[in-house]
């Protein structure tokens, strides 16, 4: 996952060298069997950054004090962030929006004092100071009255913070869009993590992760977070083979990364292959950890946690005392019930590429409910329509800290859901720190997330509009992907019009998998979905929206 060994990533994304770096290297670089001298230099520097990250793990009391202070000073920190990242940066993408809305620095400070942070952000939104997800991607121009701008993800990068590595969104045909990250940003997540572990009663207990290795980012990011908290995982299980059908750099990184980390003083286990169809090794570790300590914790994708729980029930193994930090997919009541039936407790989490983790659940939260990390972000709703015409409350995110990978002021992240404010503080660590806001019922707007793998709608659109009709006949109106909800049968259905006649399911799955494998991020989805049999072709007519449109992707 580091920029050093040429692979470091953030939640669910592939990481490596920023595209601009390729262009800057020139022809005179020193290369030895495919490894450039610059790679070695970056690896050495990254080693030092890791050592600094894990050298002094914070105490729980220190984490409590810092989170409490950060929540109490949100408004001041927001105004300071605006001064540092917007008002004093002539190239800031927000300056034209603010000036078009007639808002200057003093006006904003007065507005925050009068309306509070969320009230001020709502006023900015209503004045046109926001960025939709399509505008962030650069797919649409920003148009506010007479103002027209073109933006792209790199426009929002925090240029005031030295970068340690770059993350990429996953699944697009181009390989994703780069987002600058640093160990400073990773370090900010340690304090909320410690509060979460304390709330669930698993601080200091045995830990393991069941998350992909390279080219995914989530596994190494989670492992480093645990190490920075002073509690590195005992085992690292990966549902994706560490050396199969991957570029040699990725396979080498998976093999060498633990050694590089050990040289920096961090002892992390090598990723061990544990396929979704055979989670026995993960269950064995859970049994051993519970026998040793009575309580333990595991980080895994939500659907993986359900599979583990079902195997435990089938074998008559109780997972009482095990807390499973679920991520990557919505939890929902049915999946939560399946996990609890084994004795384990699901602890939900939520984050996105541009910011990292932004919400944690505590034992008092409902199954689809999480505490917003108000020390790190603010969020307000913006009503807009999904592609199928349904009105939803899209999330608009604002970053509050200097270490944020991207500077966010009312920026959509392609998710929607509900935002609530507690009348009284929750009886958990985050509640004691002053956190009152929650996010819940979180769903994607134009993407599919299944088995923890996220694929943008544009990939499915290409399959529906070109790949599948060319391979099996018919028109784009004869195919439709359907994202099922959060129940135990959640997954991805491909509706195929019956008029096309008999089509081999295996051939359809192979065509979808082949398209996904055109990028590293898609390769991950292809491998996981293939072994989990996530895609289910059905001979049924695609459904039209109320306006009569047949969309490539429908969300059930």
Secondary structure by P-SEA (a helix, b strand, c coil): ccccccccccccbbbcccaaaaaaccccccccccccaaaaaaaaaaaaaaaaaccccccaaaaaaaaaaaaaaaaaaaaaaaaacccccccccaaaaaaaacccaaaaaaaaaaccaaaaaaaaaaacccccccccccccccccccccccccccccccccccccbbbbbccccccbbbbbbcaaaaaaaaaaaaaaaaaacccccbbbbbcccccccaaaaaaaaaaaacccccbbbbcccccccccaaaaaaaacaaaaaaaaccccccbbbbccccaaaaaaaaaaaaaccccccccccaaaaaaaaaaaaaaccccccbbbbcccccccaaaaaaaacccbbbbbbbccccccccccccccccccccccccccbbbbbbbbbcccccccbbbbbbbcccccccccccccccbbbbbbbbccccccccccccccccccccccccccccccccccaaaaaaaaacccccccccccccbbbbbbcccccbbbbbbbccccccccaaaaaaaaaaaaaccaaaaaaaaaaaaaccbbbbcccccccccccccccccc
